[in-house]
Structure formats: C-alpha cells, structure tokens
Amino acid sequence: MTRLYAQLEALESSGEQVSVAVLGVGRMGRSLAVTSQYVSGVEVTTLADIRTDRAREAAREMGYDDAAIAEVDGPDDGDAARESGHLVVADDALVPPQMDDVDVVIGATGHPDIGAQAAVRSILNGKHVVMLTDETDAAVGPYLGLLASQSGVVYSGAAGDEPGAVMELYDFARSLGFEIVAAGKGKNNPLDRTATPESLAAEAEQKDLNPEIYTAFVDGTNSMLEMTMVANAAGLGVDTRGLHGPEVGSVSELSDVFDTESGVLTNSGVVDYALGGGVAPGVFLVVTTDDQTVREDLEYLKMGSGPNYVLHRTYHIPTIEPLLTAARAELYDTANLIPQEPTVDTVTVAKRDLSAGEEVDGIGGSTVYGLAENADVAADENLVPVSLVAGATVERPVEQGEALTYGDVSLRQGELYHLRQLQDSHF
C-alpha cells in the first residue's frame, strides 16, 4: 500500500476521518460529495450552496435521508448538527469556514469573489483550502498562498484539475533534473473567442453544463486561467499573449511543435495548450536535458532522440482527485499546487465592441474573454484581470479584440478587488 492509502485506511479503521466542506454543489461539487464515500479516511460533512435544494439532493445521493440532513444558518448551529451526526447544509459559503468541525474547505463555487471571501475566512479560521475555483486563484492565488503560509495552514490547487495534474508532472521532471520547455494541457473544445451563452445554449444543455461555464471553456478563458495557475506555481511565463494553442496530429508531435527552433516558440519555460492529437483530456510537459547519458537512455526507452521529450498524463479526474489534496493537506501539510510570485496574469479582452455606460458580464458571458499575458507586461500596460471585471461599468468605448485597462472600466470593489490590491502591493 502507498503511504497515503495506508494512512487513510488506518484513519478509517480508527473511526476518525478528515472532515471536508464543499462550497458550491454544481456538477463538480456534487460529484465530489457523492464520490467521497469511496475515499477511505475522508468524509464530506458539510455542503454549501445558495440553492440548498441542490445540496440536499447531493446529500441524498450520498445516502442521507432527510432526517439526517440539517440545514443551518450559522457555524454554531453547524457544529451542533455535526455533533448529533447530521450532514450539514448551508446556503452561505461563509458558514463552513467558521465551523470547528471542518478540517478542509474545497472551494468549487465558480464565483471569483465568493471563492476569495471563503478562502480568506477559511485560512483565518485555521482551515486548509483546496481551490477548484480557478477564477479566484488566477487573480489572487499568490496572496492567498502567502496568507495561508503566515497562518500555518495549506492553500493548494486541486489534484485532478488540469493545473494540479500539470504540477505533478512538473515536480517529477524538475526533481529528475529536466529543464521545462513548455507545460500545458489539451483543450477539450474547438476555440471560438466570440462564443456566448446564447450561441452555445443548445450544446450546453446537451452536455448538462451551465451555459456560462461552457462558454468560458469554448472561448478559451478557462484554459488561460488554468495555465496562469501553472505559471504562477512553477515560475513559468508565456511566449505570446493568449498562448499559441497549435493543432497537433499526435502527442508525439508536441516535442517538435513546442520548440524554439523547429516549432512555434520564441522562448522556452512557458505555458501553453494544444488542440487535437489526442492530447485532451490530458496534460503534458515538453522537457529537455543536455546530459548525453540521459539522452541515450531516453532514446533506448523509446521516448525519442531528443533534444525535447514529451511527458503526457492522459487523464485528470476533478470530480474525485481533489479529495486526495484535502487528505494530504490535513495529514502532511502538503499541497499539489502552491502559487508563488505572480509571473502570468489572465487579462480582459473585449469580445465585441463595448460602449461607454455598458455593464461587463464577466467570465463566460457575451462581453469579454481572458488571455494569458506575462505579469510584468500586464502591469506595464495597466491591464485588468478578467476575474475582476464582472459587474464593471465601461467608462469609454473599447473595440472588439482590445485589452481592457483599469482606465477603461469602473470596477466593483468587492473583497476580490481588495485582495488583488494587496497582492499587487506585496509582490
């Protein structure tokens, strides 16, 4: 048995478990809750969603009858319900972070500001945080990581999400002395920067996805946020704004396509993504080494003749793997992905012409999309992170395809905005 599996089995046998709260019971959060029954030593004890009917339905799928589900208004009521053996449901994501019973909070709300609020309260209340809300991490992950470190808890990206899966490959490769040429993912959907929830409504319904979430997949914003997370954890950059995103015929082509001589790259040590070629739903690294012995060994092992080599993980399972991150955080105080000093930002670009006085609807909407850019360039050009723009008012006309600056919009100054101000002043 592996170390983690053995310890989780021992924990289960002793009658103890890692108590996990899941914030956001959409498709991802529901699956995490329901599949938690298969992970020894980990128990989802608390669910938070503004729609408590969704949380209750997930609880029923977990095997709880209505009498065993307690809907609460505050943390004290939540702890009392846990003492009597109930599964806790709350309509406020800020309740579980304040409960004594909770060890780890998994943020899966999909709402950047709520994700930030819940993360801060979790950290300040001594809870580990596993962040599945990429929109939050891409904007303020480095500051949340710093706050967690200062508070003696773990803040981590999730295993099973693409950024966490990339980082597992990254840690493996760097530990063996390989240099990183490119780190990336396969994009699952054809790219359409002009996609809107209206244009994708039928497809989203077929896939049983929220139209806004699906739009963020198709217009590329989701991939930009994910690669921003990887870059900020690994100290990588981008080669061009918005990444290259080349079409490939096979996984083996990645080593030639992501190359500074034969391929699309001008610089190495970057994040990117690929379309086609069976790369999705997996993640990849293109690595290199100058060591002749290692090159000979890799060629003997049929990894190619170099100088670049592909490491490809064919899968990611975001509906269950994050529970392992929660377990590692509680048992070992370790993380899958820890944001460091910001190196990349996901900036805001107009999806169509925007008029003064218009309200920006944000990620997955009809007005803007996100593109990954090097953080120093974004700062020099005063560009607005896409995670901050929901509800902003356009102050002057912006043309389609133009990146939005802080001068172009009046932002809503919620907690996410203020955390970003703190992050910008610190790093």
C-alpha positions in Angstrom: 0.0 0.0 0.0 1.2 3.5 -0.7 1.8 5.8 2.2 -1.3 7.9 1.7 -3.6 5.0 1.1 -2.2 3.1 4.1 -2.7 6.2 6.4 -6.2 6.8 5.1 -7.1 3.2 5.7 -5.7 3.4 9.2 -7.7 6.6 9.8 -10.9 4.9 8.7 -10.3 1.9 10.8 -9.8 4.0 13.9 -13.1 5.7 13.3 -11.5 9.1 12.5 -11.8 11.0 9.2 -10.7 14.2 7.6 -13.8 16.4 7.7 -14.3 18.3 4.4 -16.7 21.0 3.5 -17.5 21.5 -0.2 -18.6 25.0 -1.3 -20.6 25.0 -4.4 -22.7 22.0 -5.3 -22.8 22.3 -9.1 -21.7 19.4 -11.2 -18.2 19.3 -9.8 -19.1 19.8 -6.1 -22.0 17.3 -6.3 -19.6 14.7 -7.8 -17.0 15.3 -5.1 -19.6 14.9 -2.4 -21.1 11.7 -3.9 -17.8 10.0 -4.7 -16.3 10.8 -1.3 -17.8 7.6 0.0 -15.1 5.7 -1.9 -12.2 7.5 -0.3 -11.2 6.0 3.0 -10.5 8.4 5.8 -12.2 11.4 4.1 -15.7 12.5 4.8 -17.6 15.3 3.2 -19.6 16.6 6.2 -20.8 19.9 5.0 -22.2 21.3 1.8 -22.8 25.0 1.0 -24.8 26.3 -2.0 -27.1 29.2 -2.4 -29.5 26.6 -3.8 -30.0 24.4 -0.8 -32.2 22.1 -2.9 -29.1 21.1 -4.9 -27.1 20.5 -1.7 -29.9 18.4 -0.3 -30.2 16.3 -3.4 -26.4 15.7 -3.3 -26.8 14.6 0.3 -29.5 12.1 -0.6 -27.2 10.7 -3.3 -24.6 10.3 -0.6 -27.0 8.1 1.2 -28.5 10.5 3.8 -32.2 10.6 4.3 -34.0 13.9 5.0 -33.9 13.3 8.8 -30.1 13.1 8.7 -29.7 16.4 6.8 -29.5 19.6 8.9 -29.9 23.0 7.2 -28.2 25.6 9.3 -27.8 29.4 9.3 -24.5 29.8 11.2 -21.4 27.9 12.3 -22.5 27.2 15.8 -25.7 25.5 14.5 -23.5 23.6 12.0 -21.2 22.3 14.7 -24.2 21.3 16.9 -25.7 19.4 13.9 -22.4 17.6 13.3 -22.2 16.6 17.0 -25.5 14.8 16.5 -24.3 13.1 13.4 -26.1 15.2 10.7 -24.7 16.2 7.4 -24.8 20.0 7.3 -26.3 22.1 4.5 -25.9 25.9 4.4 -27.0 28.5 1.8 -24.0 30.7 2.7 -20.4 29.7 1.7 -19.0 31.7 4.6 -20.6 29.3 7.2 -18.4 26.2 6.8 -15.1 28.1 7.1 -16.1 29.1 10.6 -17.2 25.7 11.8 -14.9 23.9 14.3 -15.8 20.5 12.8 -14.4 21.3 9.4 -10.7 20.5 8.7 -10.5 21.3 5.0 -12.6 23.6 2.7 -12.8 22.8 -1.0 -13.9 25.8 -3.0 -15.9 24.9 -6.1 -18.3 27.9 -6.3 -17.1 29.1 -9.7 -17.6 32.7 -8.4 -14.3 34.5 -8.0 -15.4 36.9 -5.3 -17.2 34.3 -3.2 -14.2 32.0 -3.7 -11.9 34.6 -2.3 -14.1 35.5 0.6 -14.5 31.9 1.7 -10.7 31.2 1.2 -9.7 34.1 3.5 -12.2 33.1 6.2 -11.1 29.5 6.0 -7.4 30.5 6.3 -8.0 32.9 9.2 -10.0 30.2 11.0 -7.3 27.6 10.7 -8.7 25.6 7.8 -6.8 24.2 4.9 -8.1 25.3 1.5 -8.3 23.3 -1.7 -9.1 25.8 -4.5 -11.1 24.5 -7.5 -12.3 28.0 -8.4 -9.6 28.8 -11.0 -11.1 32.3 -11.4 -10.1 33.1 -7.8 -6.7 31.5 -7.9 -5.6 33.1 -11.1 -6.3 36.5 -9.7 -5.2 36.3 -6.1 -3.8 32.8 -5.6 -0.3 34.1 -4.7 -1.6 36.3 -2.0 -3.9 33.6 -0.6 -0.9 31.2 -0.6 1.1 33.8 1.3 -1.7 34.3 3.8 -2.0 30.6 4.4 1.7 30.2 4.9 1.7 33.0 7.5 -1.3 31.4 9.2 0.2 27.9 9.4 -2.3 26.2 7.0 -2.2 24.9 3.5 -3.6 26.7 0.4 -3.5 24.4 -2.6 -4.7 24.0 -6.1 -6.5 20.7 -6.6 -5.3 17.3 -7.7 -7.3 16.2 -10.7 -7.8 19.7 -12.0 -5.5 20.4 -15.0 -3.2 22.8 -13.2 -2.7 20.3 -10.3 -2.1 17.5 -12.8 0.5 19.6 -14.7 2.2 20.4 -11.4 2.5 16.7 -10.6 4.4 16.2 -13.9 6.4 19.4 -13.2 7.6 18.2 -9.8 8.5 14.8 -11.2 10.5 16.3 -14.1 12.3 19.0 -12.1 13.2 16.6 -9.4 15.0 14.5 -12.0 16.9 17.5 -13.4 14.9 18.1 -16.6 14.5 21.6 -17.9 11.0 22.7 -18.9 10.4 23.8 -22.4 6.6 24.0 -22.2 3.9 22.9 -19.8 0.4 22.6 -20.9 -2.9 20.9 -21.4 -5.0 19.6 -24.3 -8.0 21.8 -24.9 -11.2 19.8 -25.0 -13.3 22.1 -27.2 -12.7 23.9 -30.5 -11.7 27.6 -29.8 -14.2 30.3 -30.5 -13.4 33.7 -29.0 -16.8 35.1 -29.9 -18.8 32.3 -28.2 -21.6 33.5 -25.9 -24.1 31.7 -23.6 -26.8 32.3 -26.1 -24.8 30.8 -29.1 -23.9 27.8 -27.0 -27.2 27.3 -25.2 -28.2 24.1 -27.0 -24.8 22.5 -26.7 -24.6 23.3 -23.0 -27.9 21.7 -22.4 -26.8 18.6 -24.3 -23.7 18.4 -22.1 -25.6 19.2 -18.9 -23.4 22.2 -18.3 -24.1 25.8 -17.1 -24.1 27.9 -20.3 -21.7 30.4 -18.8 -19.3 27.8 -17.7 -19.3 26.1 -21.1 -18.8 29.5 -22.8 -15.6 30.0 -20.7 -14.4 26.6 -21.9 -15.1 27.4 -25.6 -13.8 31.0 -25.7 -10.6 29.9 -24.1 -10.8 31.8 -20.9 -10.8 28.7 -18.7 -7.6 27.4 -20.3 -6.0 30.8 -19.8 -6.9 30.8 -16.1 -5.6 27.2 -15.7 -2.3 28.0 -17.4 -2.0 31.2 -15.3 -2.2 29.0 -12.2 0.5 26.7 -13.5 2.8 29.5 -14.4 2.4 31.2 -11.1 3.2 28.0 -9.2 6.1 26.9 -11.4 7.7 30.3 -12.2 7.0 30.0 -15.9 5.9 32.6 -18.5 4.0 32.9 -21.7 5.6 33.1 -25.2 2.8 35.3 -26.6 -0.4 36.9 -25.3 -3.2 34.3 -25.4 -0.7 31.4 -25.9 -0.1 29.6 -29.3 -2.6 26.7 -28.9 -1.4 24.9 -32.0 -3.2 22.0 -33.7 -1.2 18.7 -33.4 -1.7 15.4 -35.1 -0.5 13.3 -32.2 1.0 13.6 -28.7 4.5 12.7 -30.1 4.4 15.9 -32.2 4.4 18.1 -29.1 8.2 17.9 -28.7 8.7 19.4 -32.2 5.8 21.9 -32.1 6.8 23.3 -28.7 10.4 24.0 -29.7 12.4 27.3 -30.2 14.0 26.1 -33.4 11.5 23.7 -35.2 8.3 24.9 -33.7 6.2 27.8 -32.6 8.2 29.0 -29.6 10.5 32.0 -29.3 11.2 31.3 -25.6 11.2 28.2 -23.5 10.0 27.8 -20.0 6.4 28.7 -20.9 2.9 27.5 -20.5 0.6 26.8 -23.5 -2.1 24.4 -24.7 -2.7 22.2 -27.7 -5.7 21.3 -29.9 -6.3 17.8 -31.4 -4.0 14.9 -31.5 -5.4 13.0 -28.6 -3.8 15.4 -26.1 -7.0 16.2 -24.3 -8.3 15.5 -21.7 -4.7 15.0 -20.6 -1.8 17.4 -19.7 1.8 17.5 -20.8 5.3 18.7 -20.4 7.9 19.2 -23.1 11.3 18.8 -21.3 14.9 18.7 -22.3 18.3 17.8 -21.0 21.9 18.4 -22.0 23.2 15.2 -20.4 24.2 12.7 -23.1 23.8 9.7 -20.9 20.2 10.6 -20.1 19.5 11.3 -23.8 20.9 7.8 -24.7 18.7 6.2 -22.0 15.6 8.1 -23.2 16.2 7.0 -26.8 16.7 3.4 -25.6 13.4 3.7 -23.7 11.7 4.8 -26.9 11.0 8.4 -25.8 12.6 9.8 -28.9 16.0 11.1 -30.0 15.7 14.5 -28.4 16.6 17.1 -27.6 13.0 17.5 -26.4 10.9 14.8 -24.8 7.2 14.6 -24.0 5.7 13.6 -20.7 2.0 13.1 -21.1 -0.6 12.3 -18.5 -3.7 11.0 -20.3 -6.3 11.9 -17.7 -7.5 14.2 -15.0 -10.4 13.4 -12.6 -11.5 16.7 -11.0 -14.6 15.0 -9.6 -12.8 12.9 -7.1 -9.0 13.6 -7.0 -9.3 16.9 -5.0 -10.3 14.8 -2.0 -6.7 13.4 -2.0 -5.4 17.0 -1.9 -7.6 17.6 1.1 -6.2 14.5 2.8 -2.6 15.4 2.1 -3.2 18.9 3.4 -4.6 17.7 6.7 -2.3 14.7 7.2 1.0 16.0 5.8 0.6 19.8 5.5 1.5 19.5 1.8 -0.1 20.9 -1.4 -0.4 19.9 -5.0 0.0 23.4 -6.3 1.2 26.5 -4.4 1.1 29.8 -6.1 4.3 31.8 -5.8 5.2 35.3 -7.0 2.9 36.1 -10.0 4.6 35.6 -13.4 1.4 35.4 -15.5 -2.0 37.1 -15.4 -5.2 36.5 -17.3 -6.2 39.9 -18.7 -9.5 41.0 -20.1 -10.3 41.4 -23.8 -13.4 42.8 -25.5 -15.5 40.0 -27.1 -17.3 42.7 -29.1 -17.3 46.5 -29.3 -18.2 47.9 -25.9 -19.9 51.2 -25.3 -19.5 53.7 -22.5 -22.0 53.0 -19.7 -22.4 49.3 -20.6 -22.0 46.7 -17.9 -19.5 43.9 -18.3 -21.0 40.5 -17.6 -17.6 38.8 -16.9 -16.2 35.3 -17.4 -18.3 33.1 -19.6 -20.5 36.0 -20.8 -21.1 37.9 -24.0 -18.8 40.9 -23.5 -15.3 39.8 -22.6 -12.9 36.8 -22.6 -9.5 36.3 -21.0 -6.0 35.9 -22.4 -2.9 34.9 -20.5 -0.1 37.5 -20.5 3.2 37.9 -18.7 2.5 39.7 -15.4 5.1 42.4 -16.0 3.6 43.3 -19.3 0.1 43.3 -17.9 1.3 45.6 -15.1 3.1 47.9 -17.5 0.0 48.2 -19.7 -2.3 48.6 -16.7 -4.5 45.7 -17.9 -7.4 44.4 -15.8 -7.5 40.8 -14.7 -10.6 39.1 -16.2 -11.6 37.7 -12.8 -12.3 41.3 -11.6 -14.5 42.6 -14.3 -17.9 41.1 -13.6 -20.3 44.0 -13.0 -17.9 46.7 -14.1 -19.1 49.7 -16.0 -17.4 50.6 -19.2 -16.1 54.2 -19.0 -15.1 54.7 -22.6 -15.6 52.8 -25.9 -13.5 49.7 -26.3 -13.1 48.0 -29.7 -13.5 44.2 -30.2 -10.2 42.5 -29.5 -8.8 45.3 -27.4 -7.4 44.5 -24.0 -9.2 46.5 -21.2 -7.2 48.7 -18.9 -8.1 49.9 -15.5 -8.9 53.3 -17.1 -11.5 51.7 -19.4 -13.8 50.4 -16.7 -15.1 51.2 -13.2 -14.7 48.1 -11.2 -16.9 46.8 -8.4 -14.7 47.0 -5.3 -15.5 43.8 -3.5 -13.3 41.5 -1.4 -11.6 40.0 -4.5 -10.7 43.5 -5.7 -9.1 44.5 -2.4 -7.2 41.2 -2.2 -5.8 41.9 -5.6 -4.7 45.4 -4.5 -2.9 43.8 -1.5 -1.3 41.2 -3.8 -0.1 43.9 -6.3 1.4 46.0 -3.4 3.2 43.0 -1.9 4.8 41.3 -5.0 
